Amino acid sequence: MIFVIHGTDTDSSYKRFSQLLSSYSNYTQVSFDKHSQKDDLTNAFLSQDLFSTKKVIVIKNTLIVDKSLISLLEKAPRDLEVIIWENDELTGSVVTKISKIAKVENFKLPAKLFYFLDSIAPKKKEIIAQLNKLDDEASLIWNIQNRFLLLTLAKLRVDVSLAGKITKRNLADWQWSKIRQQAEKFTLLQLKSICNASLKIDYLIKSGQTDLSPTILLSVMFLKYL
């Protein structure tokens, strides 16, 4: 069986990936990523174990950058167990091809979260009200951190290719253009301050130094810096 886990909600998708992987605890895990040698991956797919050991092949962040993996999957033995996790959403064309041979699960971020991230700007009074409408989810802080990292890179005139390498995400030109337009509304000091503040909030929560919710802490952050 071949499983493909992808989507913009990387927190939920990785939890599903970990859950799926735990169901193969009695299997030998053979792991690969985009830096692995192509020959090693091919051999893992096509070679048979002399001792008939049960094997599961685990692949991370490879399908987005190497579409030839699809043809390799098509040639794989039917009884081979494969789990693929991507930290971004696959294109429609890739999903169409891969769905013929694999079970594909897409984890999307809520549309209202995207709307909120796109709407953040200095002196915008609606920010706190919109923030409080969001679910108090674990991925909220991460998504704000990621957005302000992108905005900071855009403010520093980093190009889309380098930004993708730094954030390890597949950024389309239209997405980067949108980020650059949003970045123009901020000063570099504001962007850096919010990046640092969001990291501190994340640390306080994970280290158990605060009982306040992410929404409250983020509201204070936005009030202070915007």
Buried (B, 14 or more C-beta within 10 A) or exposed (E): EBBBBBBBBBBBBBBBBEEBBEEBEEBEEBEBEBEBEEEEBBEBBEEEEEEEEEBBBBBBBBBBEBBEBBEBBEEBEEEBBBBBBBBBBBEEEBBEBBEEBBEBBBBBBBEEBBEBBEEBEEEEEEBBEBBEEBEEBEBBBBBBBBBBBBBBBBBEEBEBEEBBEEBEBBBEEEBBEBBBEBBEBBEEEBBBBBBEBBEEBBEBBEEEEEEBEBBBBBBBBBEEBB
